[in-house]
Structures are given as C-alpha cells and as structure tokens.
C-alpha cells in the first residue's frame, strides 16, 4: 500500500525463481496494478520477452499495461571498470 515502490535490479539473483517467489511477484503486481499504485523497476533484463521468461506472462502483462515509459540506458558497466 506504499504510495511508490522501487524494485531495484529485478532479475538479479538465482537463475530460477521458486514457486513462492513467482507467486509473491504475481500478488505484488496484481495489487499494485489493481490499485493504480506506481512502481519503478530497474533491471538488467533486456526486453519484455526475457522478463516474461523470468517472471511469467501474467506479471509482464501487468507491468506493460501499467508502464507509461520504458527507458533503456546504455553505457559502460561501471562494475567492470
């Protein structure tokens, strides 16, 4: 119910999510989408298809429907410098 949620680095962590993690993400995005609550997401996942591979079509559909803007930031990975 927070007025703004920031999910930083979605997609980081274990390669395959557990059913509990997937269920939690579905619930989180269902609630936020249903209540029109803004969510800011950063991720290194390059496109919506890959996002759907990780989080499922249901979550991706909610994210895409609620999105007012996608901003792709390109540049040198500062962690590798």
C-alpha positions, 0 to 999 in steps of 0.5 A: 500500500506504499504510495511508490515502490522501487524494485531495484535490479529485478532479475538479479539473483538465482537463475530460477525463481521458486514457486513462492517467489513467482507467486509473491511477484504475481500478488505484488503486481496484481495489487499494485496494478489493481490499485493504480499504485506506481512502481519503478523497476530497474533491471538488467533484463533486456526486453519484455520477452526475457522478463516474461521468461523470468517472471511469467506472462501474467506479471509482464502483462501487468507491468506493460499495461501499467508502464507509461515509459520504458527507458533503456540506458546504455553505457559502460558497466561501471562494475567492470571498470 
